[in-house]
């Protein structure tokens, strides 16, 4: 086959163009080295095969390729690392949400401050001990001091109960408001970017920067739910192919919910329940039926917060000691406290405490000092022996022992099972210790999962982020390639000049 006279120039020109395009890509990478979410790009190239045919083909015919062709620009990403990273984001999101709630619970039951429940309970016991001294037994002044200490104690109980309610409502508002809106906004933005990316690809633009924005949004969504992302290639005809994206969530029951299907989005609905919990339901893209996934979330921020709001540990037969566990145990602590002292004081007609809602069970919210004790109609019974003298105080000693020495069974009203056995002082310490242990456990898991997330992120960045050293090396390599192609063109020009102007002149 006779080679085209200017074929070499075409090869050199394609090489120069490819090197120039590669330098442009290097420039794009270097200029975005500090751009958050930017993914390193590369020029895709392929060799141009020999073309043409000859009827004089033989085994000695030599066919050389026609150079190089730049076929496009693509991102350098590892899909497996993306899957690992998003899975780990959901796992970190779960324990991070739980840790934030447990931290706030620790603030409520913090006993480092002077005016706290443990201190106030000790003050009550101290005033009872003063009242039980032989030289002061039965004096009305000490009854008033005990009542004053008790009022301080009850006020602190009310404060903690209000803080627990406020904490619960705060996280309900966060889930149903801020987080719910954030999830819906993220889904809408991803769908909008899907459409923009498709329109760009139809026009021949890979829209890589738009894909970076979309990946950031997908990562944000992955903190809330353990999502799965799949990409499909759609043929639009006329040799035009575009990429479509699908985002799904598979719950713990194995049911798959489609959050995004190309240009359609589903909805994640978070609502408050009557008992101040939350429900999470998902309506798949293109569907009309909302499915409750509250107890099948698997991992993610939604699961962490939902478990802390809905689950009550042993009081609800759950695995997680959520806010409800501390509320129920706190109420049981107060009910035992008020019931025990009322019974020791003589029972009906001699109550030291009543409920503000006239219910038969004391809680941290409804306990109060009885009106009769406040106005002096009822006082602390110093002795149960009607024949005892004025200095008798054995009943006060029973109260002191009941609060500081006698062990009580703090039970679960639902099944009667013992949650804790000990004195009232120990029982309140148990509440704090439980919170501390739970926080320590969750914090340890959070640290481990965050470490794993950072390791995956580092591996992901080593593949996808821009390395200045590597880009400088690429810059030098492509510059040399460009210079070599230019030199090839010069050499071909000299050879062609010799062929045209000097052939047959030698010897004349």
C-alpha positions as CSV (number, residue, x, y, z in Angstrom):
1,X,0.0,0.0,0.0
2,X,1.4,3.4,-1.0
3,X,1.5,5.7,2.0
4,X,-0.1,9.1,1.8
5,X,2.5,11.8,1.4
6,X,1.1,13.9,4.2
7,X,0.0,11.0,6.6
8,X,3.0,11.7,8.9
9,X,1.9,15.3,9.3
10,X,-1.5,14.1,10.4
11,X,0.0,11.8,13.0
12,X,2.2,14.6,14.3
13,X,-0.8,17.0,14.4
14,X,-2.9,14.5,16.3
15,X,-0.1,13.9,18.8
16,X,0.3,17.7,19.4
17,X,-3.5,18.1,19.8
18,X,-3.6,15.2,22.3
19,X,-0.7,16.6,24.3
20,X,-2.3,20.1,24.3
21,X,-5.6,18.6,25.5
22,X,-3.7,16.7,28.2
23,X,-2.0,19.9,29.3
24,X,-5.4,21.6,29.5
25,X,-6.6,18.8,31.8
26,X,-3.5,19.2,34.0
27,X,-4.3,22.9,34.2
28,X,-7.9,22.2,35.2
29,X,-6.7,19.8,37.9
30,X,-4.0,22.2,39.3
31,X,-6.5,25.1,39.4
32,X,-9.0,23.0,41.4
33,X,-6.5,21.5,43.8
34,X,-8.2,23.3,46.7
35,X,-11.8,23.0,45.4
36,X,-13.9,20.9,47.9
37,X,-15.4,17.8,46.3
38,X,-13.3,18.1,43.1
39,X,-12.4,14.8,41.4
40,X,-9.2,14.5,39.5
41,X,-9.7,14.3,35.7
42,X,-7.7,12.6,33.0
43,X,-7.7,12.7,29.2
44,X,-8.9,9.5,27.6
45,X,-6.9,8.5,24.5
46,X,-6.9,5.7,22.0
47,X,-4.7,4.7,19.1
48,X,-6.1,5.3,15.6
49,X,-6.0,2.1,13.6
50,X,-4.5,1.8,10.0
51,X,-7.1,2.5,7.3
52,X,-7.3,1.8,3.6
53,X,-6.8,-1.3,1.5
54,X,-4.7,-2.5,-1.4
55,X,-5.3,-5.1,-4.1
56,X,-1.5,-5.6,-4.0
57,X,-1.5,-6.7,-0.4
58,X,1.3,-9.1,0.5
59,X,3.1,-10.5,3.5
60,X,5.6,-7.7,3.2
61,X,3.0,-4.9,3.3
62,X,3.6,-2.6,6.3
63,X,0.6,-0.9,7.9
64,X,1.2,1.7,10.6
65,X,-1.4,3.3,12.8
66,X,-2.7,6.8,12.1
67,X,-1.7,8.3,15.5
68,X,-3.6,9.1,18.6
69,X,-7.1,10.4,19.2
70,X,-8.5,12.1,22.4
71,X,-11.8,10.4,23.1
72,X,-12.9,12.4,26.1
73,X,-12.2,13.5,29.7
74,X,-13.2,11.3,32.6
75,X,-12.9,11.3,36.4
76,X,-10.6,9.1,38.4
77,X,-12.8,7.4,41.0
78,X,-12.9,4.0,42.6
79,X,-16.5,2.8,42.8
80,X,-15.6,0.3,45.5
81,X,-14.2,3.0,47.7
82,X,-17.3,5.1,47.1
83,X,-19.5,2.3,48.3
84,X,-17.3,1.7,51.4
85,X,-17.2,5.4,52.2
86,X,-20.9,5.9,52.0
87,X,-21.6,2.8,54.0
88,X,-19.2,4.0,56.7
89,X,-20.9,7.4,56.7
90,X,-24.2,5.8,57.6
91,X,-22.5,3.8,60.5
92,X,-20.8,7.0,61.8
93,X,-24.1,8.9,61.5
94,X,-25.9,6.4,63.8
95,X,-23.5,6.6,66.7
96,X,-22.8,10.3,66.2
97,X,-26.5,11.0,66.7
98,X,-26.7,8.7,69.7
99,X,-23.6,10.3,71.2
100,X,-25.0,13.8,70.9
101,X,-28.2,12.8,72.7
102,X,-26.3,11.0,75.5
103,X,-24.1,14.0,75.9
104,X,-27.1,16.2,76.5
105,X,-28.5,13.6,79.0
106,X,-25.2,13.8,80.8
107,X,-25.6,17.5,81.2
108,X,-29.1,17.1,82.7
109,X,-27.9,14.6,85.3
110,X,-24.6,16.2,85.9
111,X,-23.8,16.2,89.6
112,X,-20.7,18.4,89.5
113,X,-22.8,21.6,90.3
114,X,-23.6,22.4,93.9
115,X,-27.4,22.6,93.4
116,X,-28.1,19.1,92.0
117,X,-30.4,16.2,93.0
118,X,-27.8,14.1,94.8
119,X,-26.7,17.0,97.0
120,X,-30.4,18.0,97.7
121,X,-31.2,14.5,98.7
122,X,-28.3,14.4,101.1
123,X,-29.5,17.8,102.5
124,X,-33.0,16.2,103.2
125,X,-31.3,13.3,105.0
126,X,-29.2,15.8,107.0
127,X,-32.2,17.7,108.1
128,X,-34.0,14.5,109.1
129,X,-30.9,13.6,111.2
130,X,-31.0,17.0,112.9
131,X,-34.7,16.4,113.6
132,X,-33.9,13.0,115.1
133,X,-31.4,14.3,117.6
134,X,-32.5,13.7,121.2
135,X,-32.3,17.3,122.1
136,X,-34.4,18.5,119.2
137,X,-36.7,15.6,118.4
138,X,-40.3,16.6,117.7
139,X,-39.6,20.3,117.5
140,X,-41.7,22.1,114.8
141,X,-38.9,24.3,113.6
142,X,-37.0,21.2,112.3
143,X,-40.2,20.0,110.6
144,X,-40.1,23.2,108.6
145,X,-36.4,22.8,107.8
146,X,-37.0,19.3,106.5
147,X,-39.9,20.6,104.4
148,X,-37.8,23.4,103.0
149,X,-35.0,20.9,102.0
150,X,-37.7,18.7,100.5
151,X,-39.1,21.5,98.4
152,X,-35.6,22.3,97.1
153,X,-35.3,18.6,96.2
154,X,-38.7,18.5,94.5
155,X,-37.9,21.7,92.5
156,X,-34.7,20.1,91.2
157,X,-36.7,17.0,90.2
158,X,-39.1,19.2,88.3
159,X,-36.2,21.1,86.6
160,X,-34.7,17.8,85.4
161,X,-38.1,16.5,84.2
162,X,-38.6,19.7,82.2
163,X,-35.1,19.4,80.7
164,X,-35.8,15.9,79.7
165,X,-39.1,16.9,78.0
166,X,-37.4,19.9,76.3
167,X,-34.5,17.6,75.1
168,X,-37.0,15.2,73.6
169,X,-38.9,17.9,71.9
170,X,-35.8,19.5,70.6
171,X,-34.7,16.4,68.8
172,X,-38.2,15.8,67.5
173,X,-38.2,19.3,66.0
174,X,-34.7,18.6,64.6
175,X,-35.8,15.4,62.9
176,X,-39.3,16.6,61.6
177,X,-38.0,20.0,60.7
178,X,-34.3,20.6,59.9
179,X,-33.3,17.1,59.0
180,X,-36.5,16.3,57.1
181,X,-36.1,19.5,55.0
182,X,-32.4,18.8,54.4
183,X,-33.2,15.3,53.1
184,X,-35.9,16.5,50.8
185,X,-33.7,19.4,49.6
186,X,-30.9,17.0,48.9
187,X,-33.1,14.6,46.9
188,X,-34.5,17.5,44.9
189,X,-31.0,18.9,44.1
190,X,-29.7,15.5,43.0
191,X,-32.7,15.1,40.6
192,X,-32.0,18.6,39.3
193,X,-28.4,17.8,38.7
194,X,-29.4,14.5,37.0
195,X,-31.4,16.5,34.5
196,X,-28.6,19.0,34.0
197,X,-26.0,16.2,33.5
198,X,-28.2,14.4,30.9
199,X,-28.7,17.6,29.0
200,X,-25.0,18.3,28.9
201,X,-24.1,14.8,27.8
202,X,-26.6,15.0,25.0
203,X,-24.7,18.0,23.8
204,X,-21.4,16.2,24.1
205,X,-20.3,17.7,27.4
206,X,-19.3,15.2,30.1
207,X,-20.4,17.7,32.9
208,X,-17.8,16.4,35.3
209,X,-18.0,19.4,37.6
210,X,-21.8,18.8,37.9
211,X,-21.1,15.1,38.8
212,X,-18.8,16.4,41.6
213,X,-21.6,18.4,43.0
214,X,-23.9,15.4,42.8
215,X,-21.4,13.1,44.5
216,X,-21.2,15.6,47.4
217,X,-25.0,15.5,47.8
218,X,-25.0,11.7,47.6
219,X,-22.4,11.6,50.4
220,X,-24.6,14.0,52.4
221,X,-27.6,11.8,51.9
222,X,-25.6,8.7,52.9
223,X,-25.2,10.0,56.5
224,X,-29.0,9.8,57.0
225,X,-29.6,6.4,55.4
226,X,-27.5,3.4,54.1
227,X,-28.1,4.1,50.5
228,X,-27.1,2.2,47.3
229,X,-26.1,4.1,44.2
230,X,-26.2,2.5,40.7
231,X,-25.4,4.0,37.3
232,X,-26.9,2.8,34.0
233,X,-26.1,3.8,30.4
234,X,-29.0,4.9,28.3
235,X,-28.9,5.0,24.5
236,X,-30.5,8.1,23.1
237,X,-29.9,7.2,19.5
238,X,-27.5,8.8,17.0
239,X,-24.6,7.2,18.9
240,X,-25.4,9.4,21.9
241,X,-25.3,7.6,25.3
242,X,-26.1,9.2,28.6
243,X,-25.6,8.1,32.2
244,X,-28.7,7.7,34.5
245,X,-28.5,7.4,38.3
246,X,-30.6,5.4,40.7
247,X,-30.5,5.7,44.5
248,X,-32.2,3.1,46.6
249,X,-32.5,2.2,50.3
250,X,-33.0,-1.4,51.4
251,X,-34.5,-1.7,54.9
252,X,-33.7,-4.3,57.5
253,X,-36.7,-6.3,56.3
254,X,-35.2,-6.6,52.9
255,X,-37.7,-4.2,51.2
256,X,-36.1,-1.9,48.7
257,X,-37.2,1.7,48.5
258,X,-36.3,3.9,45.5
259,X,-35.3,7.4,46.6
260,X,-34.2,8.6,43.2
261,X,-34.8,7.1,39.8
262,X,-33.1,9.4,37.3
263,X,-35.5,12.4,37.1
264,X,-37.9,11.2,39.8
265,X,-37.5,11.4,43.5
266,X,-39.2,9.7,46.5
267,X,-40.0,11.3,49.8
268,X,-38.8,10.6,53.3
269,X,-41.5,11.7,55.8
270,X,-40.7,12.1,59.5
271,X,-43.6,12.7,61.9
272,X,-44.1,13.2,65.6
273,X,-46.2,10.5,67.4
274,X,-48.7,11.1,70.2
275,X,-46.2,9.7,72.8
276,X,-43.5,12.2,71.7
277,X,-41.6,9.8,69.5
278,X,-41.1,9.8,65.7
279,X,-42.1,7.7,62.7
280,X,-40.1,7.5,59.5
281,X,-41.9,6.5,56.3
282,X,-40.7,6.4,52.7
283,X,-42.6,6.8,49.5
284,X,-40.6,5.5,46.6
285,X,-40.0,7.5,43.4
286,X,-43.0,7.2,41.2
287,X,-45.0,5.5,44.0
288,X,-48.0,6.6,46.0
289,X,-47.8,4.4,49.1
290,X,-45.8,5.5,52.2
291,X,-44.1,2.5,54.0
292,X,-43.1,2.8,57.6
293,X,-39.4,2.0,58.1
294,X,-38.9,3.3,61.6
295,X,-37.9,0.0,63.1
296,X,-35.9,-1.1,60.0
297,X,-33.6,1.8,59.2
298,X,-30.4,-0.2,59.7
299,X,-27.9,2.6,60.1
300,X,-27.7,6.4,59.7
301,X,-28.5,9.6,61.5
302,X,-32.2,8.9,61.2
303,X,-31.8,5.5,63.0
304,X,-29.6,7.1,65.7
305,X,-32.1,9.8,66.6
306,X,-35.2,7.6,66.1
307,X,-33.8,5.0,68.5
308,X,-33.0,7.5,71.1
309,X,-36.5,9.0,70.9
310,X,-38.5,5.8,70.6
311,X,-36.7,3.1,72.5
312,X,-36.8,2.8,76.3
313,X,-34.4,-0.1,77.1
314,X,-35.9,-2.6,79.5
315,X,-39.0,-0.5,79.9
316,X,-39.9,-1.1,76.3
317,X,-38.2,-4.4,75.7
318,X,-35.7,-2.6,73.4
319,X,-32.0,-2.8,72.9
320,X,-31.3,0.9,73.1
321,X,-31.5,2.9,76.3
322,X,-33.0,6.0,74.7
323,X,-34.4,9.1,76.4
324,X,-37.5,7.0,77.5
325,X,-35.3,4.8,79.6
326,X,-34.1,7.7,81.7
327,X,-37.6,9.2,81.9
328,X,-39.1,5.9,83.1
329,X,-36.4,5.1,85.5
330,X,-36.5,8.7,86.9
331,X,-40.2,8.4,87.3
332,X,-39.9,5.1,89.1
333,X,-37.2,6.6,91.4
334,X,-39.6,9.4,92.3
335,X,-42.6,7.1,92.8
336,X,-40.7,4.9,95.1
337,X,-39.3,7.9,97.0
338,X,-42.7,9.5,97.6
339,X,-44.6,6.3,98.2
340,X,-42.1,5.1,100.8
341,X,-42.1,8.4,102.8
342,X,-45.9,8.7,102.6
343,X,-46.3,5.1,103.9
344,X,-43.8,5.7,106.7
345,X,-45.5,8.9,107.7
346,X,-48.8,7.1,108.3
347,X,-50.4,6.6,104.8
348,X,-53.8,8.1,103.9
349,X,-54.5,11.4,105.6
350,X,-50.8,11.9,106.5
351,X,-49.3,12.3,103.1
352,X,-46.2,14.4,102.7
353,X,-46.5,14.3,98.9
354,X,-49.4,14.4,96.4
355,X,-49.6,14.5,92.6
356,X,-50.4,17.7,90.7
357,X,-52.7,15.7,88.3
358,X,-54.5,13.7,91.0
359,X,-53.2,10.4,89.5
360,X,-52.3,7.5,91.6
361,X,-48.7,7.3,90.5
362,X,-45.9,9.8,91.2
363,X,-43.7,11.0,88.4
364,X,-40.9,13.5,88.1
365,X,-43.4,16.0,86.7
366,X,-46.4,15.6,88.9
367,X,-44.8,15.2,92.4
368,X,-45.3,18.0,94.8
369,X,-45.3,18.7,98.6
370,X,-48.8,18.2,99.9
371,X,-50.9,21.3,100.8
372,X,-51.5,19.8,104.2
373,X,-47.8,19.6,105.0
374,X,-47.4,23.1,103.6
375,X,-50.0,24.6,105.9
376,X,-49.0,22.6,108.9
377,X,-52.1,20.3,109.0
378,X,-49.8,17.4,108.5
379,X,-46.2,17.1,109.8
380,X,-43.6,14.5,109.9
381,X,-44.6,11.6,112.2
382,X,-41.9,11.3,114.7
383,X,-43.1,8.1,116.3
384,X,-45.8,5.5,115.4
385,X,-46.2,4.5,119.1
386,X,-49.2,6.4,120.4
387,X,-47.9,6.0,124.0
388,X,-44.4,7.4,123.2
389,X,-43.2,10.5,124.9
390,X,-42.5,13.8,123.3
391,X,-38.9,12.9,122.7
392,X,-39.6,9.8,120.6
393,X,-38.2,9.9,117.1
394,X,-37.9,6.3,116.0
395,X,-40.1,6.9,112.9
396,X,-37.8,9.6,111.7
397,X,-34.9,7.2,112.0
398,X,-36.9,4.8,109.9
399,X,-37.2,7.5,107.2
400,X,-33.4,8.1,107.4
401,X,-32.7,4.4,107.1
402,X,-35.2,4.1,104.2
403,X,-33.4,6.9,102.3
404,X,-29.8,6.1,103.1
405,X,-29.5,2.5,104.2
406,X,-32.4,0.2,103.3
407,X,-32.3,-1.4,99.8
408,X,-35.3,-0.9,97.6
409,X,-36.4,-2.7,94.5
410,X,-36.8,-0.3,91.6
411,X,-39.0,-2.3,89.1
412,X,-40.4,-2.1,85.6
413,X,-44.1,-1.4,86.1
414,X,-44.8,-3.3,82.8
415,X,-43.6,-6.7,84.0
416,X,-42.5,-6.2,87.6
417,X,-38.9,-7.1,86.9
418,X,-36.2,-5.5,89.0
419,X,-34.2,-2.8,87.2
420,X,-32.1,-1.9,90.2
421,X,-31.8,-2.9,93.8
422,X,-30.2,-0.5,96.3
423,X,-30.7,2.6,98.4
424,X,-32.2,5.8,97.1
425,X,-28.7,7.4,96.9
426,X,-27.4,4.4,95.1
427,X,-30.4,4.4,92.8
428,X,-29.8,7.9,91.7
429,X,-26.1,7.1,91.2
430,X,-27.2,4.2,89.0
431,X,-29.0,6.6,86.7
432,X,-25.8,8.7,86.3
433,X,-23.6,5.7,86.0
434,X,-25.8,4.1,83.3
435,X,-25.6,7.3,81.3
436,X,-21.8,7.5,81.7
437,X,-21.4,3.9,80.7
438,X,-23.7,4.2,77.7
439,X,-21.9,7.4,76.6
440,X,-18.5,5.8,77.0
441,X,-19.5,2.8,74.9
442,X,-21.0,4.9,72.2
443,X,-18.1,7.3,72.1
444,X,-15.7,4.4,71.8
445,X,-17.7,3.0,68.9
446,X,-17.8,6.5,67.3
447,X,-14.1,6.9,67.6
448,X,-13.5,3.5,66.0
449,X,-15.9,4.1,63.2
450,X,-14.6,7.7,62.6
451,X,-11.1,6.2,62.4
452,X,-12.2,3.7,59.8
453,X,-14.1,6.5,57.9
454,X,-10.9,8.6,57.8
455,X,-8.9,5.7,56.5
456,X,-11.4,5.1,53.7
457,X,-11.5,8.8,53.0
458,X,-7.7,8.9,52.7
459,X,-7.7,5.9,50.3
460,X,-10.4,7.6,48.4
461,X,-8.5,10.9,48.3
462,X,-5.3,9.1,47.1
463,X,-7.2,8.0,44.1
464,X,-9.5,11.0,43.4
465,X,-7.9,14.1,44.8
466,X,-5.4,16.2,43.0
467,X,-1.7,15.5,43.8
468,X,0.5,18.5,42.9
469,X,3.6,16.4,42.6
470,X,1.8,14.0,40.2
471,X,0.3,16.9,38.1
472,X,3.8,18.6,37.8
473,X,5.2,15.3,36.5
474,X,2.3,15.0,34.1
475,X,2.9,18.5,33.0
476,X,6.5,17.8,32.2
477,X,5.6,14.5,30.4
478,X,3.0,16.1,28.2
479,X,5.2,19.0,27.4
480,X,8.0,16.6,26.3
481,X,5.4,14.7,24.3
482,X,4.2,18.0,22.7
483,X,7.8,19.0,21.9
484,X,8.5,15.5,20.4
485,X,5.4,15.8,18.2
486,X,6.5,19.2,17.0
487,X,10.0,17.9,16.3
488,X,8.4,15.0,14.4
489,X,6.6,17.5,12.2
490,X,9.8,19.4,11.6
491,X,11.6,16.2,10.6
492,X,8.8,15.2,8.3
493,X,9.0,18.7,6.7
494,X,12.7,18.3,6.1
495,X,12.3,14.9,4.6
496,X,9.5,16.1,2.3
497,X,11.6,19.1,1.3
498,X,14.4,16.7,0.3
499,X,12.0,14.5,-1.6
500,X,10.5,17.4,-3.6
501,X,13.4,19.7,-4.1
502,X,16.5,17.5,-4.1
503,X,15.5,14.2,-5.5
504,X,17.3,13.7,-8.9
505,X,19.5,16.8,-8.4
506,X,22.5,14.9,-7.1
507,X,25.3,14.5,-9.7
508,X,24.1,17.2,-12.0
